[in-house]
Amino acid sequence: MSTAKAVVKPKGAVKPKPSAKTPVATKIVANKQDVTSAASQSDLNEMIQGMLKATRPAVPPGTPVEGQRCGLIAIVGKPNVGKSTLLNALVGQKISITSRKAQTTRHSITGMHTVGATQFVFVDTPGFQTRHNNALNRALNKTVKGAVGDVDLILFVVEAGMFNQADAKVLALLGKDIPTLLLANKLDQVNRRADIAPWLQDMQQRHAFAEFVPMSAKNAKDVERLLVICEKYLPEQPWRYAEDELTDRSEKFLASETVREKLFRLTGDELPYTSTVVIDKFEEEPGRGKGKDGVKTKRMVRIAATIVVERDTHKAMVIGDKGERIKRIGTETRMELEKLMDAKVFIEMWVKVRSGWADDEARVRSFGYE
């Protein structure tokens, strides 16, 4: 067994500015970032309305003025198509990690957004993996298949104007009984909007989509428009969660995901995606002393995390020259967790080699993948 250790100590907690209605008990508070609006899409919308008129189902009648609505909405698509970015935008809070590396999301992440009488329960799924048939990917694909079978609405996310074999694999999982919206994400990256029309015609022949939604997950107005569209597909029923809840995942889970996000962001394409993170210790205790702003720390969180890789060469990549890379991973993780948890965070990290773990069913399960 090969092990390396890095310890990152806090340099004062970062005090967030939670909204007035979000209690400290949720411990998932972060500043919302302003997003800039993309170019107007009115011309594109007018162009596609006639095309969709014949295939779009009628709006569900009898929308109540009073009473609660609540429904499950699955976000599905191939790896690295922008599903986690979309989930974070819809919830209004970062709860799912993002990275340019494909297959960043490995668990089904539930995020809630409650507005008015409606509660949206979004389920972000791992990208459906077709390139490597190992135990890890089989577990991830099982998660995707399970998520699309018991929801009220499916958001099928693709890059605007694009469709390849990886997209087709995911589309084949979707049945006809659950309404599905075609989300053409990253519309801001399409140079010629006129190219969307023939692409849309082709997509409508592939699947009977309920609606077509061109958008950018980084555009606040697009996200608001998507919420309005989703609302009419949700049934009248009591909310599943409290109004101020944002996710069903624990802080320990968010800590693991945050370490993994920083790991992938700071190693780029050097490190294989099979690397993972295990939280060995997650302990809370009352705060001691004051932060840089002079306010007494509410609590302290001590975390011990192990980064698991498959080879000694991968371990060297994670540690970096004189330990600089793992130190930076720890520092960036600590800073983000202090904002998310409203606490002072101490984090210790080790790097361990577990050769072939991603193709070992028992070890995959032991690392939390079902």
N, C-alpha and C positions, 0 to 999 in steps of 0.2 A: 504494500500500500504506500502510495506517495502522497504526502500532505504538505501543504504550505499554508501559512497563516498571515492575516493582516488585520490590524485593529484600527478602527477609525473612531476617534472620540469626538463628541459634539463641541461646537464652538459657540454655543448659545442657541436656544430654540428660536425658531422663526414664528412669530405670532401672526396667525392668519386673521382674516376679517370675515367671519362667517355671517351669513344672512341672519336676520333677526328671528326667523322662524325655524332655523336649524339648531337643534339642541346639541350640547357638547356630547351627549351620550352616543350620538351616531359616530363621532370621532372620524368623520370623513368630510373634511371641510377644506376647500381650496379656492383660491381666487379665480373667478371666471376671467377669461381673457377676451378682449374685444376682437372681433374678427371683421375684416373688411369685406364689403359686398363685391361680388363679381359683376361682370357686365350684365346688362338687362337681358332677360331671356324671353321677352314678350314676342319677338319675331319668331323664335323657335317654337314657342307654345302655340302660336296661331297656325303654324305650318303643320303641326302634328294633330291638332284637334280634329280635323276632318278625317284623318286616317284612323283615329281611335274611335270615332263616333259609332261606327258599325259594330265594333267588338267590345266596347266598354259596357259593363253591366250597369243597370240603374242603381242610383244611390239607395242604400237600404232605407225604407220608409219608416216613419214613426219615431224619429229621433226625439227622445224625451227632453223636456225643458228641465225637469227635476229628476233626481235619481242618479245613482252612480253607474259609471261604465268602467270596465276593467277587462284587459285581455292580454294574452301572451303574443309577442311579436318576435319571430325568429329572424335573425340577420345572417344570411348565408351567402357564400361565394367562394371562389378559389383563393388560395393563399395570397396575401399581400395586395388585396384589391381595395382596402380601405375600410374594412368592417369595424375594426376597433376604433378608428378615428371617428366613424359615424356614430357608434355607440356613445362615446364620450361626449360628442356634440349633442346628441339627443337627450342625454341625461343632464348635461350642463355641468359635468364634473368628470375628472379623469379617474375612471375605475378600471379601464382595460389598457394594457400596455401596448405601445406602438413601436414599430421599427421598420426600417427598409428591408430587413431580412425577412424572407418568407417564413411562414409557419411560426410567427412569434406567439400568437394566441394558442394555448394548448388545453384550455379548459372552457367549459360553458360558463360564461360570465353573465349574470343577471343584473340589469340596471333598471331602476324605476324612475319615472318622471310623472309627477302628479300635478295636474293643472285643472282648476275648476272642479267639475264633477267627474273627471276622467283620469284614470290611472293607467299609464302605459308601462307594461312590463316587457322590456327588451331582453332578448337572449342572444348574446354574441357567441358564435360558434367558431371552432378552429377551422382554418381553411382546409377543404377536402384534399387530402394528399394522394397523388397518383404515382409519384416518381419512385418512392422507396417502400417496399412492402415488408417493413419490419414491425416488431411488436408495438413500438411506440405509435407508429402511424396507424396501425390497425385499431388501437385504442382511441386515437383522435377521430378517426372516421366513424367509429361506433357512436361517439358523442354527437357528431353531426347528424347521423341518421336518426338518432333518438330525438333530437331537438325539433326536426321538421315534421314529426308525426303527431304532435299533440299541442298545436298552437292555433291561434285564431287568424293569424295573418303572417305571411312570409315576405320578407324583403330580400329579393334576389339581387345582389350587388355585382355589377360588372363595370368595367371601364368603358366610358362612352365611346361608341364606335368600334369596340373590340369584342371578339368572341372567338375562343379557341377551344381545344380539346379539354383543357382543365375546366373551363366554364361549362362545357357540355356534360362533363361527369357530374357536376353539382346539379345542373338542371334536371338530369335524369332521375335524381332522388326525389324531386318534387311531384306530388300527386296533383290531381285535378280537383279534389274536394276542398282544398284550402285556398282561399284567394291569395294571389301572389302579385306583388308590385315589382315591376322591372325598374330598378334604380340605376340609371346611367350616371355613375359617379365620375368625379374628376372632369366634369364638363368644361371647366376652366382651361383644361389642357388641350381641348379640341380646337384646331386652327380654323377649320371650315365647318361651320354649323350645318351647311346644306348637306354635308355627307351623312348626317344623322338620319335623314328621312329614309333612304334605301336600307340602311342598317336596321332601322326600326321595323320596316316591313318584313325583313328577314327574321327578326326576333319574334314577331307576332305569329309567324308560321311555325316556329319551333315550340311555342307554348302559348296557351290562352291566358295571357297576363291580364289581370283586372285593370291595371292602369300603368302608364309609363310616366316615370318621374325623372326628368333630367335635373341634375343638381351637382353641387360641390359640397362635401361635408364640412368644408371650412367656411362656407357662406351662411351666416346666421339667418338670413331671410329664407334661404332654401330649406334649412332645418325646420324653421317654424312652419313653412308650407307643407313639409312632409308630415309633421305632427297633425295638422288639420286633416290631411288626406287619410292618415291611419285611423283617426278617431272614429270615422263612420263605420269602420269594419269591426269595432270592438263591441261585444255584447253588453247588455244591461245586467250588471251583477255587482255585488259588493267588492270593494277593493281587497286585494290580497295582502297589502302591506300598509304600514302607517304612512301618513302623508309625507313625513319628513325623511323616510328611509330612501337611500340612494342605491344600495346594493345589498345582496344577501350574503356576500362574501365577507369573511372575517379579516381583521387587521393583519393577522399572521399570514393569511393568503396574499393580501396586498403587498406585504413586505417581501414575500418570495417573488412575486411578479415584478416588483420594482427592481430588485437585484438583477433579475433576468433581463429586464429591459436595458438597464445600464450596461450589463455584460455584452449584449448584442450590439448596442449602439457604439460601444467603445472598442469592440474587436472587429466590427465590419464583417467582411466576407472571409476573414482569416479563420474564424472559429466555426466548426460545423454546427448545424442547428440542433444536433442531438445533445448538446450540453444542457444541463438543467441545474436547478437550485433547490436545496432542501433546507428548511428552517429547523435547526436543532434545538433552539431555545427562544422563547418569546415570553418575557416576564415584565410585568408592570409594577411600579412602586410609586409612592407619593413623591412629588417634586421636592427638590432641595435647591435653595438659593434662587437667584433671579437671572433672567436672560439679559441680553444686551439692551433691551428696551426698559429694563428696570422692573418689569412685571414678574411676579413670582411664578415659577414654572409649576403648572398644574400637576404634572406627573412625569415620570421617567419610564422609558421603555428600553429594555436590554434585549438585543437580538444576537443570536449566533447563527450564521448561515454557512452552508457548505456548497460550493460550486463543484458540480460533478462533470468531469470530462472523460473522454475515452482513451486518450493517449498522453504520454509525457510531453510531447511537442505541443499539444493543446494547452496543457498546464502552464508551460512556459509562456505561451501567448497571453494567457489570462494574467499571470503575474507581471509580465513586462520587465523592462530593464530596471534593475534595482528595486523592483516592487512598485514602480510608479503607476502601472496600469491598474492593478488591483486596489491600490490606495485611492485612485481617482474613482473607481467603481464604488468603493465604499463611501467616499465623500459625497458623491452625487446622490447615492441612495439615501444617505442620512439626511441630506438637505430636503429632498422631496418628501420623505416620510415625516419629517418634523412639520411640514406644512399640512400634509394629509391628516396626521394624527393629533395635531395641536399638542405636541409633547416634545420633551428633550429625548433624543435617541442616541443610544450607544450601540454600535454594531461591530461585531467581530466576524471575519471571514476566513474560511479555509478553502483550499483547492485540493480535490482528491481525484485520483484516477480510478475509474471503474470500467475496464475494458469490456466492450460489447454489451453494456447495460441496456441500450435501446432495443436490442433484439432478444432480451431475456424477459419473458412474460411475468415471472415472479418479481423481478426487480423493478419493472415498469410499474406494477401495482404498488410496490412498496414506496415508490416515489410519488404516489398520489394520482396516477393515471388509471382510470377504470376501464 
